[in-house]
Amino acid sequence: MENLNLHYLEIVAKSTNQVVFAYQLADNQFTLLNQAFEKVWSRNRKSVMKNPASLWKTIHPEDKSHLKQTFQDLREGALVNDIEFRIQTPKQPERWICLRPILLDDEQVIIGQAEDVTAVKKYNDY
């Protein structure tokens, strides 16, 4: 990712409570994962940046196939709307996440944001 684009994304990442990320497809590595990630996932972001595949373990088993297919569609250039899925963390057995990914095709980078929408889901269920 160009340094200028990454710089702007880092500014946004520092000023929000939402998870902001940049994921390099060629290297299968995060180049940016902001501090909000730790609050949402209850995990250390630096360890996840070193081992992004470890995030897969937090995905609810019933949501893995849908998430995998959506990620593949995104990689192939499909326009992907908000993705809602569940994660399991040590602090909460189930949390709902809304992910908004964007593929920067020319740079082979997925950027985006994610937020915990568990409270909204619980409210809408009543």
Disulfide bonds with the S-S distance in Angstrom:
none
